[in-house]
């Protein structure tokens, strides 16, 4: 599907770690975004650690390949493709839940992240703060923020509908 909308997605792994990368199909040197994480040892959790999609790269891909780059014309389309690939990887490796931390390093951006991922199907588990009881979570996640989780199958079902709706709309 990604190539039909002008994006080539790939997944590489090293041990439990993974990295999904989105590139513009017309120029594979042009990275549009990526997701990193790992399959959590001793459990069935897909740990989504970091996602970055660069608006300037999305805009450049759209400008340089206006007929081929369709992906909704926004950063969320690329993020959905990358997340979907990671969820498939987790499912293939026995993960039943996906988990991430909407990092709270800037109030406005934190609220946007929580709202976006809640709309994407994730549930808020708790806020990881500065308290002593939050130290284990801060060690796992590397900071404070809103911990969110959902079953992999639930997300794949919801995101499959979103992807195919986009095809039908085009």
Secondary structure as UniProt FT lines:
FT   HELIX           2..5
FT   STRAND          7..14
FT   TURN            15..16
FT   STRAND          17..24
FT   TURN            25..26
FT   STRAND          27..39
FT   TURN            41..42
FT   STRAND          45..53
FT   HELIX           55..64
FT   TURN            65..68
FT   TURN            72..73
FT   HELIX           75..92
FT   TURN            93..94
FT   STRAND          97..103
FT   HELIX           107..119
FT   TURN            120..121
FT   STRAND          123..128
FT   HELIX           132..134
FT   HELIX           135..141
FT   STRAND          145..151
FT   HELIX           152..169
//
